[in-house]
């Protein structure tokens, strides 16, 4: 459950971290470090090509530890060959993002989060905030979906995972350094709006499912990182599909509908020459209804570029 929450939105991990006070800790990822003490990951990479266009598809994770090395080998070579980096969310200036967040993610006048929960749910919620040193007052006037994201991120931050080491952030920094164009598939307002549009009862379900999954957060995310690090796309798909099957009301707007839009974007982009490196959450490229599957349905040949 925790891994499912985290893979949806790179922007929202940023928002969540701004609302909490995580501390450092330590935990192992699912891959075994070699003798140099580092994890040399080989995550999956795909490519769609025609005579004058190449589009690479790379699945990211948004939180990683300092001992993971992945931006090397085939992945780096593909990135270096591209003239454009495409990411999930175009970056707004801070003032605009703050205004969008205030409008779509806060709840200044309605019932507070704790008022929306049953006594039993409230007890578990209060205990989780205390465990992870999140001030209750910081959560009361934001929407329940954002509390769920926050409670997904904070335990992992306390285990030593860092957002600035996430694959998407590393790629953005590399693009800025090399002068590559950076394009967002969605705006911040569009992404936040997906969550804002969730009915209140679905948001509460989202929050309660996150609370239930907290005891397994380290194990679940470690498994996800292990599958990603070894390029095990099928195993990653099985893990993510299992976590989604009981919540179609979340899977459709947060994952499946976006996959449809992104596959259409890629199909259209194939009409233009050039080399593009697309980096989106790994869950969007694995399993049933994924971008990879949808491109196949459009008769575009997607080939694995790494073993």
C-alpha positions in Angstrom: 0.0 0.0 0.0 2.7 2.5 0.9 4.6 1.8 -2.3 1.4 2.3 -4.3 0.8 5.7 -2.7 4.4 6.9 -3.3 4.7 5.9 -7.0 1.9 8.1 -8.2 3.2 11.7 -7.8 6.7 13.2 -7.7 5.2 16.6 -7.0 3.3 15.3 -4.1 6.3 13.9 -2.4 7.7 17.4 -2.5 4.5 18.8 -1.0 4.3 16.1 1.7 7.9 16.7 2.8 7.2 20.4 3.2 4.4 19.5 5.7 6.4 17.2 7.9 9.6 17.0 9.9 11.3 13.7 9.0 14.6 12.6 10.6 17.3 10.4 9.2 17.6 6.7 9.9 18.9 3.6 8.1 17.5 0.6 6.3 18.6 -1.8 3.6 17.1 -1.8 0.1 16.1 -5.0 -1.6 19.4 -5.2 -3.6 22.6 -6.6 -2.2 25.6 -4.1 -2.4 28.7 -5.3 -4.1 32.2 -5.1 -2.5 32.4 -1.3 -3.0 29.5 -0.9 -0.6 27.2 0.6 -3.4 24.2 -0.9 -5.1 24.8 -0.7 -8.8 21.2 -0.9 -10.0 20.1 -1.8 -13.6 16.5 -0.6 -13.8 14.4 -1.3 -16.9 14.6 0.9 -20.0 12.5 0.6 -23.1 12.6 2.3 -26.5 10.2 3.1 -29.3 11.9 3.9 -32.6 11.2 4.7 -36.2 13.4 6.1 -39.0 14.0 9.5 -37.4 12.6 9.3 -33.9 13.6 7.5 -30.7 11.7 7.7 -27.5 13.2 6.0 -24.4 10.9 5.1 -21.6 12.4 4.9 -18.1 10.5 4.1 -14.9 11.6 6.1 -11.8 11.3 5.8 -8.1 10.9 9.1 -6.3 12.9 8.3 -3.1 16.3 6.6 -3.0 19.2 6.1 -0.6 22.8 7.5 -1.2 24.2 4.0 -1.7 22.2 3.3 -4.9 23.9 4.0 -8.2 21.7 3.7 -11.3 22.6 6.7 -13.5 25.2 4.8 -15.5 25.5 2.3 -18.3 22.7 2.0 -20.8 20.4 4.4 -18.9 22.9 7.2 -18.9 23.9 6.6 -22.5 20.2 6.8 -23.6 19.8 10.0 -21.6 22.9 11.6 -23.0 21.7 10.8 -26.5 18.4 12.6 -26.0 17.7 16.2 -26.8 14.7 16.4 -24.5 13.8 15.1 -21.1 10.1 14.5 -20.5 8.9 14.2 -16.9 5.5 13.8 -15.2 5.1 17.4 -14.0 6.3 20.7 -15.4 7.9 22.8 -12.7 6.0 26.0 -11.8 7.7 28.9 -10.1 7.5 28.6 -6.3 5.0 31.4 -5.8 2.6 29.9 -8.4 3.0 26.4 -6.9 2.2 27.7 -3.4 -0.9 29.4 -4.6 -2.1 26.3 -6.5 -1.4 24.2 -3.4 -3.3 26.5 -1.1 -6.3 26.4 -3.5 -6.4 22.7 -4.1 -4.8 20.9 -1.2 -5.9 22.9 1.9 -9.3 22.9 3.7 -9.6 26.1 5.7 -13.3 26.1 6.3 -14.6 22.5 6.3 -14.3 19.8 8.9 -10.8 18.9 10.0 -9.2 15.6 9.2 -9.7 14.2 12.7 -13.4 15.2 12.5 -13.8 13.1 9.4 -12.6 9.9 11.1 -14.4 7.5 13.5 -13.0 7.3 17.0 -11.2 4.0 16.2 -9.7 5.5 13.0 -8.8 8.7 14.9 -6.9 6.8 17.6 -4.8 5.1 14.9 -4.3 8.4 13.1 -3.1 10.2 16.2 -0.8 7.3 17.1 0.8 7.5 13.6 1.4 11.2 13.8 3.0 10.8 17.2 5.2 7.9 15.9 6.5 9.9 13.0 6.8 13.2 14.8 4.3 15.0 12.6 2.6 17.9 14.3 -1.2 17.2 14.3 -1.9 20.9 13.7 0.0 20.8 10.4 -2.4 18.1 9.1 -5.8 19.3 10.3 -6.4 21.8 7.6 -5.2 19.9 4.6 -7.2 17.4 2.5 -7.1 13.8 3.6 -5.3 12.7 0.4 -2.4 14.9 1.3 -2.2 13.4 4.8 -2.1 10.0 3.2 0.8 11.0 1.0 2.6 12.6 3.9 2.3 9.4 6.0 3.6 7.4 3.1 6.7 9.6 2.7 7.7 10.3 6.3 8.5 6.8 7.5 10.7 6.2 4.5 12.5 9.5 5.1 13.2 8.3 8.6 14.7 5.2 7.2 17.2 7.2 5.1 15.4 7.5 1.8 15.8 11.0 0.2 13.7 12.8 -2.3 16.6 14.7 -3.9 18.2 11.3 -4.8 15.0 10.1 -6.5 15.6 9.2 -10.1 13.4 12.0 -11.4 15.3 14.7 -9.5 18.7 13.3 -10.6 17.5 13.4 -14.2 16.1 16.9 -13.9 19.5 18.1 -12.5 21.4 16.4 -15.3 19.1 18.0 -17.9 19.7 21.4 -16.4 23.4 20.9 -16.4 23.6 19.7 -20.0 21.1 22.2 -21.4 18.5 19.7 -22.4 14.9 20.9 -22.9 12.6 19.7 -20.1 8.9 19.0 -20.8 6.2 18.1 -18.4 3.3 15.7 -19.3 1.1 17.5 -16.8 1.1 20.8 -14.9 1.2 21.0 -11.2 -2.4 22.2 -11.2 -3.5 19.2 -13.3 -1.7 16.8 -11.0 -3.0 18.3 -7.8 -6.4 18.5 -9.4 -6.6 14.8 -9.8 -6.4 14.3 -6.1 -8.6 17.3 -5.3 -11.3 15.8 -7.5 -11.4 12.5 -5.4 -14.7 12.3 -3.4 -14.3 12.8 0.3 -15.1 9.2 1.2 -12.5 8.0 -1.3 -9.9 10.3 0.3 -10.8 9.0 3.7 -10.4 5.4 2.4 -7.1 6.4 1.0 -5.9 7.7 4.3 -7.1 4.7 6.3 -5.5 2.3 3.9 -2.3 4.1 4.3 -2.5 4.0 8.1 -3.2 0.2 7.9 -0.1 -0.3 5.7 2.3 1.6 7.9 3.7 -1.4 9.7 4.7 -2.9 6.4 6.1 0.3 4.9 9.8 -0.6 5.1 9.3 -4.2 3.8 7.0 -3.2 1.0 9.1 -0.3 -0.2 12.3 -2.3 0.1 10.8 -5.0 -2.1 9.8 -2.4 -4.7 13.3 -0.9 -4.7 14.8 -4.3 -5.1 12.6 -5.1 -8.1 13.3 -1.7 -9.6 17.0 -2.0 -9.0 17.2 -5.4 -10.8 15.0 -4.3 -13.7 12.3 -6.9 -12.7 9.5 -5.2 -14.5 7.1 -8.2 -14.2 7.7 -8.5 -10.5 7.2 -4.8 -10.1 3.9 -5.1 -12.0 2.7 -7.9 -9.8 3.4 -6.0 -6.7 1.7 -2.9 -7.9 -1.3 -4.6 -9.4 -1.9 -6.5 -6.2 -1.9 -3.2 -4.3 -4.4 -1.7 -6.7 -7.0 -4.4 -7.3 -9.1 -3.5 -4.3 -9.2 0.3 -5.0 -10.3 0.9 -8.6 -11.7 4.3 -7.5 -8.1 5.3 -7.0 -6.4 3.3 -9.7 -8.5 4.8 -12.5 -7.8 8.6 -12.1 -4.3 8.3 -10.5 -2.9 5.6 -12.8 -4.9 4.2 -15.7 -6.4 7.4 -17.1 -3.0 9.1 -17.0 -1.4 6.1 -18.8 -4.0 6.6 -21.6 -3.1 10.2 -22.0 0.6 9.6 -21.9 0.5 6.8 -24.4 -1.5 9.2 -26.8 1.2 11.8 -26.2 3.9 9.4 -27.2 2.1 8.2 -30.3 1.8 11.8 -31.4 5.4 12.7 -30.6 6.6 9.8 -32.8 5.6 12.1 -35.8 8.4 14.5 -34.9 12.1 13.7 -35.4 14.5 13.6 -32.5 15.4 11.6 -29.4 13.4 11.9 -26.2 14.0 10.4 -22.8 10.7 10.0 -20.9 11.0 9.4 -17.1 7.8 8.6 -15.2 6.9 6.6 -12.1 7.9 3.0 -12.6 4.3 1.9 -11.9 3.1 3.5 -15.1 5.4 1.2 -17.2 4.5 -2.1 -15.6 1.6 -4.5 -15.8 -1.9 -4.4 -17.2 -3.0 -1.0 -18.5 0.5 0.4 -18.4 1.9 2.8 -21.0 4.0 0.0 -22.4 0.9 -2.2 -23.0 -1.1 0.7 -24.4 1.6 1.5 -26.9 1.6 -2.0 -28.1 -2.2 -1.7 -28.7 -1.4 1.3 -30.9 0.9 -1.0 -33.0 4.1 0.8 -31.8 6.9 -1.6 -31.2 8.4 -1.2 -27.7 11.7 -3.0 -27.1 13.5 -3.5 -23.9 16.8 -1.6 -24.1 18.4 -3.1 -20.9 18.5 -6.8 -19.8 
